[in-house]
Amino acid sequence: MMENLQSSNKSLNKWLPYILVVPSMLYYILFWLRPVLTSLIRSFTGVDGGLTLQNYQLALSDPLFREGFINTAVIAGVSVTLEFVVALMLALLINRKFKGSGVLLFIAMIPMALPPVAVGAIWQTGLTTNGWVNSLLIHLGLITESGKIYFMTAEGWKRLLLIILIDAWQVIPSIMIILLAGLQNFPKEMKEAGYVFGGNAFTVLRKITLPILKPTIVTAVVLRLISAIQIWLIVVMIYGFNRVPTLMERVVYYGDQVSSLPNSFELASTNSIIVAIIVSSAALIYLKASRNSESKEV
């Protein structure tokens, strides 16, 4: 009797991990794998229901797709670099735990608590001619009533710069929190040893702090890179569709704005697959580059 009970317990212990994973697997199959497979199939489906590559030809030959790819690359490259540098400076500052650091941390985290829709609404109303941004600049004496800045009529790189700054304002706190968590687990003895052996603050940061924080930095940059490539909501809420096209903006445009077209869902699926490939490739390239640099250092 005891042997049978022990045998059944061993069998249960063997299968228990798989049983516990089943709910998560069902969730991913229903809410992730199924939509992905549906989008993949629809991207190769023509208007007549047959198999075709025409959707990819149409998407890749669209001038707005090309412009959206360039805009997304610029936004991702510049914003990730800018946000990482500023977030690292803030994390290093707050980690010193000076008087008032808790208040600074609280203020810095406010933009992170706002949903993207709220951020878009705040800046969309603020950037109008009579919005709160111009009103604040007039109140501070930086501009005059006749010298209001027409943000909404900006062209070219000025639009991208404005989007990058707004996006940075919202995202910097989340990167800062990740880096701050890594700094708080940083062994202080190593930093003290660096100063003992004659290193200054910059040398200790470059030679000791950043190498030890590398896993945390890689995590923060990869997560930010993925989200930066998928930027669209703030762009659309401020400038609308087609004025500052991005890769994800094309997906939403075909899926929502021109949904009456006979192949709108197929084009939206095609663009979403292309975005997924670009996001995965960018993340893999960065991870491989970081590993290669790490192996060279060793």
PLY file of the C-alpha trace (Angstrom):
ply
format ascii 1.0
element vertex 298
property float x
property float y
property float z
element edge 297
property int vertex1
property int vertex2
end_header
0.00 0.00 0.00
2.78 2.40 0.96
4.75 1.51 -2.16
1.72 2.31 -4.36
1.22 5.61 -2.55
4.88 6.55 -2.95
4.75 5.57 -6.62
1.68 7.74 -7.20
3.33 10.66 -5.38
6.42 10.36 -7.56
4.25 10.27 -10.65
2.35 13.34 -9.46
5.57 15.21 -8.68
6.83 14.36 -12.15
3.80 15.75 -13.93
2.99 18.60 -11.51
5.20 21.23 -13.24
3.56 20.47 -16.59
0.08 20.64 -15.05
0.86 24.04 -13.52
2.09 25.35 -16.89
-1.09 24.28 -18.73
-3.16 27.41 -17.84
-0.37 29.71 -19.09
0.01 27.64 -22.26
-3.73 27.81 -22.94
-3.66 31.57 -22.39
-0.83 32.05 -24.88
-2.43 29.74 -27.43
-5.77 31.58 -27.27
-4.61 35.17 -26.90
-1.15 35.20 -28.55
-0.42 32.24 -30.82
-3.85 32.19 -32.47
-3.87 35.93 -33.40
-0.26 35.70 -34.62
-1.03 32.72 -36.86
-4.20 34.44 -38.10
-2.25 37.59 -39.01
0.46 35.53 -40.68
-2.06 33.65 -42.82
-4.01 36.80 -43.72
-0.80 38.55 -44.78
-0.42 35.95 -47.55
-4.12 36.03 -48.49
-5.30 37.99 -51.52
-8.63 39.72 -52.10
-9.88 36.58 -53.87
-8.88 34.41 -50.91
-5.93 32.83 -52.67
-2.28 32.65 -51.65
-0.30 35.71 -52.76
2.69 37.94 -52.04
0.90 41.03 -53.33
0.24 42.36 -49.81
3.97 42.48 -49.08
4.65 44.09 -52.45
2.04 46.77 -51.78
3.28 47.40 -48.25
6.97 47.63 -49.14
6.35 49.79 -52.21
4.24 52.31 -50.28
6.19 55.62 -50.00
4.70 56.19 -46.54
6.04 52.81 -45.42
9.53 53.83 -46.46
9.16 57.17 -44.71
7.71 55.40 -41.69
10.70 53.04 -41.57
13.15 55.97 -41.64
11.15 57.91 -39.02
10.96 54.85 -36.76
14.70 54.20 -37.11
15.51 57.83 -36.24
13.10 57.90 -33.31
14.36 54.58 -31.95
18.05 55.40 -32.38
17.98 58.93 -30.99
15.37 58.40 -28.27
16.94 55.22 -26.87
20.36 56.90 -26.67
18.99 60.13 -25.18
16.73 58.34 -22.71
19.47 55.97 -21.54
21.96 58.79 -20.88
19.44 60.95 -18.99
18.01 57.97 -17.09
21.50 56.84 -16.04
22.35 60.34 -14.79
19.12 60.50 -12.79
19.63 56.98 -11.39
23.19 57.81 -10.30
21.98 61.05 -8.71
19.06 59.48 -6.83
21.19 56.51 -5.75
23.38 58.91 -3.75
20.40 59.21 -1.36
20.88 62.87 -0.58
18.29 64.92 1.27
15.30 65.27 -1.02
16.21 62.31 -3.25
12.90 60.65 -2.41
10.99 63.75 -3.55
13.04 63.86 -6.77
12.28 60.17 -7.39
8.57 60.78 -6.87
8.51 63.74 -9.27
10.56 61.85 -11.87
8.15 58.90 -11.80
5.02 60.96 -12.48
5.20 60.71 -16.31
5.60 56.93 -16.07
2.28 56.68 -14.22
0.39 58.36 -17.06
-1.09 56.17 -19.81
0.01 56.97 -23.39
-3.45 58.32 -24.22
-3.21 60.83 -21.37
0.30 61.83 -22.43
-0.89 62.37 -26.00
-3.85 64.45 -24.81
-1.69 66.56 -22.48
0.83 67.44 -25.18
-1.72 67.74 -27.98
-3.55 70.46 -26.05
-0.29 71.99 -24.84
1.31 72.34 -28.27
-1.52 74.28 -29.89
-0.98 77.99 -30.55
-2.86 79.00 -27.40
-1.90 75.89 -25.43
-0.27 75.70 -22.05
3.28 75.40 -23.45
3.16 78.83 -25.12
1.34 80.26 -22.11
4.08 78.97 -19.80
6.85 80.36 -22.03
5.11 83.75 -22.11
4.66 83.71 -18.32
8.37 82.94 -17.86
9.26 85.78 -20.22
11.00 83.52 -22.73
8.73 84.59 -25.61
6.27 87.39 -26.27
2.58 87.21 -27.14
3.40 87.91 -30.78
6.21 85.39 -30.79
4.22 82.26 -30.07
5.72 79.02 -31.35
3.59 77.11 -33.86
4.50 73.58 -32.84
1.73 71.90 -34.84
2.99 73.33 -38.13
6.52 72.02 -37.66
7.99 70.21 -40.64
10.61 67.53 -41.26
13.14 66.85 -38.52
11.45 69.34 -36.16
8.41 67.06 -35.95
10.61 64.07 -35.16
12.52 66.05 -32.55
9.27 67.04 -30.87
8.06 63.42 -30.83
11.41 62.24 -29.44
11.31 64.80 -26.61
7.73 63.94 -25.66
8.47 60.23 -25.78
11.61 60.73 -23.68
9.63 62.70 -21.09
7.33 59.70 -20.61
9.81 56.82 -20.90
12.92 58.07 -19.05
11.41 57.23 -15.60
10.88 53.56 -16.49
14.49 53.17 -17.67
15.68 55.06 -14.60
13.85 52.65 -12.28
15.49 49.62 -13.93
18.95 51.19 -13.67
18.31 52.36 -10.11
17.36 48.82 -9.10
20.69 47.61 -10.48
22.61 50.35 -8.69
21.00 49.54 -5.35
22.31 45.98 -5.62
25.76 47.24 -6.57
28.57 46.08 -4.24
29.89 49.26 -2.62
33.21 47.61 -1.80
34.18 47.53 -5.49
33.47 51.23 -5.93
35.43 52.06 -2.78
38.33 49.93 -4.05
38.33 51.93 -7.28
38.73 55.19 -5.38
41.42 53.66 -3.15
43.49 52.73 -6.20
43.40 56.30 -7.48
40.38 56.34 -9.74
38.21 59.41 -10.06
34.40 59.42 -10.34
34.41 59.11 -14.12
36.97 56.28 -14.13
35.05 54.32 -11.49
31.84 54.80 -13.47
33.42 53.67 -16.75
35.64 50.87 -15.47
33.60 49.45 -12.58
30.00 50.64 -12.39
28.94 50.29 -16.03
30.54 46.85 -16.62
28.87 45.41 -13.52
25.57 47.03 -14.52
25.79 45.62 -18.05
23.06 42.94 -17.62
20.71 45.60 -16.25
21.65 48.01 -19.04
21.05 45.36 -21.71
17.62 44.60 -20.26
16.65 48.27 -20.12
17.89 49.05 -23.64
16.27 45.98 -25.25
12.90 46.69 -23.64
13.11 50.35 -24.65
14.23 49.51 -28.19
11.26 47.19 -28.66
8.78 49.81 -27.43
10.45 52.62 -29.42
10.03 50.75 -32.70
6.34 50.33 -31.91
5.65 54.01 -31.20
2.47 55.33 -32.82
-0.18 56.53 -30.34
1.52 59.78 -29.32
2.37 60.50 -32.96
-1.23 60.01 -34.09
-2.76 61.97 -31.21
-0.53 64.98 -31.87
-0.21 65.01 -35.67
-2.83 62.54 -36.91
-2.28 59.86 -39.54
0.12 60.18 -42.49
1.83 63.40 -41.31
4.55 61.59 -39.33
4.25 57.97 -40.47
5.85 55.22 -38.40
5.83 51.46 -38.79
3.09 50.83 -36.21
1.13 53.84 -37.42
0.78 52.05 -40.79
-0.67 49.00 -39.04
-3.28 51.06 -37.19
-4.01 53.13 -40.30
-4.97 50.10 -42.40
-6.71 48.34 -39.53
-8.79 51.30 -38.37
-8.79 54.32 -40.67
-9.38 52.57 -44.01
-11.04 49.41 -42.73
-13.63 49.59 -45.54
-11.03 48.66 -48.15
-11.35 45.06 -49.40
-7.77 44.25 -48.37
-7.40 46.55 -45.35
-7.10 43.74 -42.79
-4.62 41.88 -45.00
-2.45 45.01 -45.33
-2.67 45.64 -41.58
-1.60 42.03 -40.94
1.23 42.35 -43.44
2.56 45.50 -41.81
2.27 43.93 -38.35
4.32 40.91 -39.47
6.96 43.22 -40.95
7.10 45.20 -37.69
7.43 41.98 -35.68
10.36 40.87 -37.87
12.07 44.26 -37.52
11.58 44.34 -33.74
12.93 40.80 -33.31
15.89 41.49 -35.61
16.80 44.73 -33.81
16.66 43.05 -30.39
18.75 40.08 -31.58
21.35 42.33 -33.23
21.73 44.39 -30.07
22.01 41.28 -27.88
24.61 39.77 -30.19
26.58 43.02 -30.31
26.56 43.30 -26.51
27.72 39.68 -26.15
30.50 40.21 -28.68
31.73 43.31 -26.86
31.61 41.41 -23.58
33.66 38.52 -25.01
36.26 40.99 -26.35
36.57 42.59 -22.92
37.17 39.17 -21.38
0 1
1 2
2 3
3 4
4 5
5 6
6 7
7 8
8 9
9 10
10 11
11 12
12 13
13 14
14 15
15 16
16 17
17 18
18 19
19 20
20 21
21 22
22 23
23 24
24 25
25 26
26 27
27 28
28 29
29 30
30 31
31 32
32 33
33 34
34 35
35 36
36 37
37 38
38 39
39 40
40 41
41 42
42 43
43 44
44 45
45 46
46 47
47 48
48 49
49 50
50 51
51 52
52 53
53 54
54 55
55 56
56 57
57 58
58 59
59 60
60 61
61 62
62 63
63 64
64 65
65 66
66 67
67 68
68 69
69 70
70 71
71 72
72 73
73 74
74 75
75 76
76 77
77 78
78 79
79 80
80 81
81 82
82 83
83 84
84 85
85 86
86 87
87 88
88 89
89 90
90 91
91 92
92 93
93 94
94 95
95 96
96 97
97 98
98 99
99 100
100 101
101 102
102 103
103 104
104 105
105 106
106 107
107 108
108 109
109 110
110 111
111 112
112 113
113 114
114 115
115 116
116 117
117 118
118 119
119 120
120 121
121 122
122 123
123 124
124 125
125 126
126 127
127 128
128 129
129 130
130 131
131 132
132 133
133 134
134 135
135 136
136 137
137 138
138 139
139 140
140 141
141 142
142 143
143 144
144 145
145 146
146 147
147 148
148 149
149 150
150 151
151 152
152 153
153 154
154 155
155 156
156 157
157 158
158 159
159 160
160 161
161 162
162 163
163 164
164 165
165 166
166 167
167 168
168 169
169 170
170 171
171 172
172 173
173 174
174 175
175 176
176 177
177 178
178 179
179 180
180 181
181 182
182 183
183 184
184 185
185 186
186 187
187 188
188 189
189 190
190 191
191 192
192 193
193 194
194 195
195 196
196 197
197 198
198 199
199 200
200 201
201 202
202 203
203 204
204 205
205 206
206 207
207 208
208 209
209 210
210 211
211 212
212 213
213 214
214 215
215 216
216 217
217 218
218 219
219 220
220 221
221 222
222 223
223 224
224 225
225 226
226 227
227 228
228 229
229 230
230 231
231 232
232 233
233 234
234 235
235 236
236 237
237 238
238 239
239 240
240 241
241 242
242 243
243 244
244 245
245 246
246 247
247 248
248 249
249 250
250 251
251 252
252 253
253 254
254 255
255 256
256 257
257 258
258 259
259 260
260 261
261 262
262 263
263 264
264 265
265 266
266 267
267 268
268 269
269 270
270 271
271 272
272 273
273 274
274 275
275 276
276 277
277 278
278 279
279 280
280 281
281 282
282 283
283 284
284 285
285 286
286 287
287 288
288 289
289 290
290 291
291 292
292 293
293 294
294 295
295 296
296 297
